[in-house]
Amino acid sequence: MQLKSLRMFEAVCESGSFGAAAQRLHTVQSNVTAHIKKLEDEAGVQLLMRASPVFPTPAGRTLLESARQMLQSHDQVLAMLQARQFAAGQVKGALRIGSMETTAALRLPPLLAELRRLHPDIDLELDAQPTAALLMELAAGRIDCAFINGAAPQSELQSWPVFREELVLVSGQPLTRFPSAAEFSSAVFLAFRQGCSYRQRIELLMASMGVTAVRIMELGMLDTILGCVAAGMGYALLSRSLVEAQQQRFGVHWMTLPGKSGQELAFVDTCFVTAAVQGWSPALHAFAQVLCVHPHATQAQPVALALAA
């Protein structure tokens, strides 16, 4: 049964005539008659008594009740999907967010809390993984959006820069000077698993210092990395804002990256990445509003986040 046919059937039942129903729906009477006949053929029963006024048969009344429910559900979903301005508390549905763990730990909590305050009926799911894994999840449709290091290389994805992080060297002991290449050659870096953008910066930093073989130990979780750094197992390269927020908890120390090459490697943009805007759900539109992301801004147009300070 087509929704168009059900809407015509409802209009005939409510107006009492085929002609009035046609006027209400801005079509011709023969079109209404054809749709009603099609419904009766599909159902195998007579749905209307052709009297004056026209009224539903007992079978027709059964269909009318269900038709009204289906049409109401259809109209509600369509209105929700077409909406671009959201009143507080009216947006529903699931929102699957992917994020680098450092961003999830530091940047997202106030933003998710604000989204929850404005739209308490949105069901949130957060998946923390390295950038490479997040891009795969997004391309496969298993998450709705992601926070990654830099813009997405895939042309079918759209990116908006939302945070700028400064990477610093983290140590368990106070640093009076930046370690030498020789010291790094015999040291260990603690990092997330392969595919993490911060791990790539470690390799680039060591290459710029002439360290050809750097040992990187994969620990996977942020707390584990900071705890092991504090225990003296090795160094880490993490965002300054994150280290400052966790410094009292773990007792770690940090130092900015020296020199021109170090400063070039230190600053990284975290981007909000999604598939085509045309496919966004109402929940994703609502989250973009909290982020202050304009859906039609290009990758070259960075945005300022009121909640990201």
NORSULRA-V25285 format. One record per backbone hydrogen bond with DSSP energy under -0.5 kcal/mol. NH is the residue of the N-H (numbers start at 1). CO is the residue of the C=O. If there is no record, write none. Layout:
[[NH/CO] [NH/CO]]
This chain:
[[6/2] [7/3] [8/4] [9/5] [10/6] [11/7] [12/8] [13/9] [14/10] [15/11] [16/12] [21/17] [22/18] [23/19] [24/20] [25/21] [26/23] [27/22] [31/28] [32/28] [33/29] [34/30] [35/31] [36/32] [37/33] [38/34] [39/35] [40/36] [41/37] [42/38] [43/39] [44/40] [45/40] [47/45] [49/55] [50/48] [51/49] [54/16] [55/49] [57/47] [61/57] [62/58] [63/59] [64/60] [65/61] [66/62] [67/63] [68/64] [69/65] [70/66] [71/67] [72/68] [73/69] [74/70] [75/71] [76/72] [77/73] [78/74] [79/75] [80/76] [81/77] [82/78] [83/79] [87/85] [89/118] [90/87] [93/121] [95/123] [97/95] [97/125] [98/145] [99/127] [100/147] [104/100] [105/101] [106/102] [107/103] [108/103] [111/107] [112/108] [113/109] [114/110] [115/111] [116/112] [117/113] [118/114] [119/115] [122/119] [123/93] [124/122] [125/95] [127/97] [128/126] [129/99] [129/127] [132/195] [134/130] [135/131] [136/132] [137/133] [138/134] [139/135] [140/136] [141/138] [142/137] [143/137] [144/96] [145/96] [146/273] [147/98] [148/146] [148/271] [150/148] [150/269] [157/154] [158/274] [160/272] [162/270] [163/270] [165/268] [167/165] [167/266] [168/238] [169/255] [170/236] [171/253] [176/174] [184/180] [185/181] [186/182] [186/183] [187/184] [189/215] [190/235] [191/189] [191/217] [196/193] [200/196] [201/197] [202/198] [203/199] [204/200] [205/201] [206/202] [207/203] [208/204] [209/205] [209/206] [210/207] [211/206] [212/210] [215/187] [216/214] [217/189] [218/216] [219/191] [219/217] [220/191] [221/219] [225/221] [226/222] [227/223] [228/224] [229/225] [230/226] [231/227] [232/229] [233/228] [235/188] [236/170] [238/168] [238/236] [240/166] [243/239] [244/240] [245/241] [246/242] [247/243] [250/246] [251/247] [253/171] [255/169] [257/167] [262/258] [263/259] [264/260] [265/261] [266/262] [267/263] [268/165] [268/266] [270/163] [271/148] [271/269] [272/160] [273/146] [273/271] [274/158] [275/144] [279/276] [280/277] [285/281] [286/282] [287/283] [288/284] [289/285] [290/286] [291/287] [292/288] [292/289] [293/288] [294/292] [295/293] [297/294] [301/298] [302/300] [303/161] [306/304] [308/305]]
